[in-house]
Amino acid sequence: MTAPWFDGSAGYTRVFLEQVALNLKIGATEWERHPEKRMKVLATVECFLRQERHEGETLDSVIDYDRLYRLLQDWQERPHTDLLETLAQELADACLSDPRIEACRVALRKPDIYWNAAAAGVEFYRRR
């Protein structure tokens, strides 16, 4: 029997984007819903897969993080969204749409939401 990839006994690959800065219409409070209001959101995405599923010399043989980057960039053109959780689930679903990816971690942070906090946000870890 093969050991599960996540127990550390087998090699794995982590494909990631760290703290991609976005300017979004996001938030559930009245002041966040102002039509002209945009919030800075930092997005981090990590995709985990077995090492042998990410080997090769072409872009088709590896996980293309640009696909996820473009999704994040497109969010800047979407209408207002109340909850970070909505976007986090969409991002996790996009990660897992590639059948090679076995797990992902997505985190969305608002660094400017409170004057005395580094950030507030949400993080999802999803497994296939």
C-alpha positions in Angstrom: 0.0 0.0 0.0 1.3 3.5 -0.9 1.6 6.0 1.9 -0.6 9.0 1.6 1.2 12.0 0.1 0.4 14.3 3.0 2.1 12.3 5.8 5.6 13.4 4.7 6.8 10.0 3.7 6.5 10.8 -0.1 7.6 13.7 -2.1 5.1 16.4 -3.1 5.0 19.6 -5.0 3.6 22.9 -3.8 2.6 25.5 -6.5 1.8 28.9 -5.0 1.1 32.6 -5.4 1.8 34.7 -2.3 0.1 37.9 -1.3 -1.2 39.0 -4.7 -2.5 42.5 -4.1 -6.1 43.1 -5.3 -8.4 46.1 -5.3 -11.9 44.7 -4.7 -15.4 45.7 -4.1 -15.9 43.5 -1.0 -17.4 43.6 2.5 -20.6 43.2 4.4 -20.6 46.5 6.4 -22.4 49.6 5.2 -19.3 51.6 4.7 -17.7 48.8 2.6 -20.8 48.8 0.4 -20.3 52.4 -0.8 -20.4 52.2 -4.6 -16.9 53.8 -4.9 -15.3 51.9 -2.1 -12.6 49.3 -2.9 -10.7 47.3 -0.4 -7.1 46.1 -0.6 -7.2 42.3 -0.4 -4.1 40.0 -0.3 -4.6 36.6 -1.8 -2.4 33.6 -1.2 -2.9 30.3 -3.0 -1.1 27.0 -2.5 -1.8 23.8 -4.5 -0.4 20.5 -3.4 0.1 17.4 -5.5 2.1 14.3 -5.6 5.6 14.9 -6.9 5.2 12.6 -9.9 2.1 14.6 -11.1 4.3 17.7 -11.6 7.2 16.5 -13.6 8.1 17.5 -17.2 9.6 20.0 -19.5 6.4 21.7 -20.7 3.8 24.0 -19.2 1.2 21.2 -19.9 3.1 18.8 -17.7 3.1 21.1 -14.6 0.5 23.2 -12.8 0.1 26.6 -14.5 -0.2 29.1 -11.7 -0.9 31.8 -14.3 -4.4 30.4 -14.6 -5.1 31.2 -11.0 -3.4 34.6 -11.2 -5.7 35.6 -14.1 -8.7 34.5 -12.0 -7.6 36.8 -9.2 -7.0 39.7 -11.5 -10.5 39.2 -13.0 -12.0 39.6 -9.6 -11.1 43.3 -9.7 -13.8 43.8 -12.4 -16.6 42.0 -10.7 -19.5 43.6 -8.9 -19.6 43.9 -5.1 -19.3 40.7 -3.1 -20.3 40.6 0.6 -18.0 37.9 1.9 -14.4 36.8 1.5 -15.7 33.3 2.0 -17.5 33.5 -1.4 -14.3 34.3 -3.2 -12.2 31.8 -1.1 -14.5 29.0 -2.1 -14.4 30.0 -5.8 -10.6 30.1 -5.6 -10.5 26.6 -3.9 -12.8 25.2 -6.6 -10.6 26.7 -9.3 -7.6 25.0 -7.8 -9.3 21.6 -7.5 -10.6 21.8 -11.0 -7.2 20.4 -12.1 -7.5 16.7 -11.3 -3.8 16.5 -10.4 -4.2 18.8 -7.5 -5.0 16.9 -4.3 -5.3 19.7 -1.9 -5.2 23.5 -1.7 -4.9 26.3 0.8 -6.3 29.7 -0.1 -6.2 32.8 2.1 -7.7 36.2 1.6 -6.7 39.0 3.9 -7.8 42.6 4.3 -4.7 44.4 5.6 -6.3 47.8 6.1 -9.6 46.8 7.8 -8.7 47.7 11.4 -6.2 50.3 12.4 -4.7 48.1 15.1 -4.6 44.8 13.4 -2.2 43.6 10.7 -5.1 42.0 8.8 -8.4 40.2 9.0 -9.5 37.5 6.7 -10.3 33.9 6.0 -8.3 30.8 5.0 -9.6 27.5 3.6 -7.8 24.2 3.3 -9.5 21.8 1.0 -8.7 18.2 0.1 -10.0 16.2 -2.8 
